[in-house]
Amino acid sequence: YMAAGQAARIASEMIGAGKSPSTPVAIVENASLENEQRIFTTLAGMAASSMKFSGPALLCVGEVFAVAVKEDAVADRSMHARTYVQIGSR
């Protein structure tokens, strides 16, 4: 859970072991809390992206996170649409 500080080493070791630098990565700070933040990147960009967080963060690596990027974008649009409808209906 505190892996963000080790992101450069982890990425380097994974790439060195044969994982593609373009492998999708999700970095989640303060998972499940009200102030949760997410960044979607690649294994090659994981170290630089993890520096944007100061709190506890999860490093999630794998192809499934390419799908998560799309679902996160859809959820954001859906949330904005619901907000718009609520404001428009008043």
Contacts in CASP RR format, 6 or more apart in sequence:
PFRMAT RR
TARGET T0000
AUTHOR 0000-0000-0000
METHOD contacts of the structure
MODEL  1
YMAAGQAARIASEMIGAGKSPSTPVAIVENASLENEQRIFTTLAGMAASS
MKFSGPALLCVGEVFAVAVKEDAVADRSMHARTYVQIGSR
1 31 0 8 1.000
1 56 0 8 1.000
1 57 0 8 1.000
1 58 0 8 1.000
2 56 0 8 1.000
2 57 0 8 1.000
3 10 0 8 1.000
3 57 0 8 1.000
3 58 0 8 1.000
3 59 0 8 1.000
4 27 0 8 1.000
4 29 0 8 1.000
4 50 0 8 1.000
4 53 0 8 1.000
4 55 0 8 1.000
4 56 0 8 1.000
4 57 0 8 1.000
4 59 0 8 1.000
5 50 0 8 1.000
7 27 0 8 1.000
7 46 0 8 1.000
7 47 0 8 1.000
7 49 0 8 1.000
7 50 0 8 1.000
7 51 0 8 1.000
7 59 0 8 1.000
8 46 0 8 1.000
8 47 0 8 1.000
10 46 0 8 1.000
10 59 0 8 1.000
11 43 0 8 1.000
11 44 0 8 1.000
11 45 0 8 1.000
11 46 0 8 1.000
11 47 0 8 1.000
14 23 0 8 1.000
14 43 0 8 1.000
14 61 0 8 1.000
15 21 0 8 1.000
15 43 0 8 1.000
15 44 0 8 1.000
19 43 0 8 1.000
19 61 0 8 1.000
20 43 0 8 1.000
21 42 0 8 1.000
21 43 0 8 1.000
21 44 0 8 1.000
22 42 0 8 1.000
22 43 0 8 1.000
22 44 0 8 1.000
23 42 0 8 1.000
23 43 0 8 1.000
23 61 0 8 1.000
23 62 0 8 1.000
23 63 0 8 1.000
24 40 0 8 1.000
24 41 0 8 1.000
24 42 0 8 1.000
24 61 0 8 1.000
24 62 0 8 1.000
24 63 0 8 1.000
24 64 0 8 1.000
24 65 0 8 1.000
24 66 0 8 1.000
24 68 0 8 1.000
24 69 0 8 1.000
25 40 0 8 1.000
25 41 0 8 1.000
25 42 0 8 1.000
25 43 0 8 1.000
25 45 0 8 1.000
25 46 0 8 1.000
25 49 0 8 1.000
25 59 0 8 1.000
25 60 0 8 1.000
25 61 0 8 1.000
25 62 0 8 1.000
25 65 0 8 1.000
26 38 0 8 1.000
26 39 0 8 1.000
26 40 0 8 1.000
26 58 0 8 1.000
26 60 0 8 1.000
26 65 0 8 1.000
26 68 0 8 1.000
27 38 0 8 1.000
27 39 0 8 1.000
27 40 0 8 1.000
27 41 0 8 1.000
27 46 0 8 1.000
27 49 0 8 1.000
27 50 0 8 1.000
27 53 0 8 1.000
27 57 0 8 1.000
27 58 0 8 1.000
27 59 0 8 1.000
27 60 0 8 1.000
28 36 0 8 1.000
28 37 0 8 1.000
28 38 0 8 1.000
28 57 0 8 1.000
28 58 0 8 1.000
28 60 0 8 1.000
29 36 0 8 1.000
29 37 0 8 1.000
29 38 0 8 1.000
29 53 0 8 1.000
29 54 0 8 1.000
29 55 0 8 1.000
29 56 0 8 1.000
29 57 0 8 1.000
30 36 0 8 1.000
30 37 0 8 1.000
30 55 0 8 1.000
30 56 0 8 1.000
30 57 0 8 1.000
31 56 0 8 1.000
31 57 0 8 1.000
31 58 0 8 1.000
37 53 0 8 1.000
38 72 0 8 1.000
39 49 0 8 1.000
39 52 0 8 1.000
39 53 0 8 1.000
40 65 0 8 1.000
40 68 0 8 1.000
40 69 0 8 1.000
40 72 0 8 1.000
41 48 0 8 1.000
41 49 0 8 1.000
43 61 0 8 1.000
46 59 0 8 1.000
46 61 0 8 1.000
50 57 0 8 1.000
50 59 0 8 1.000
END
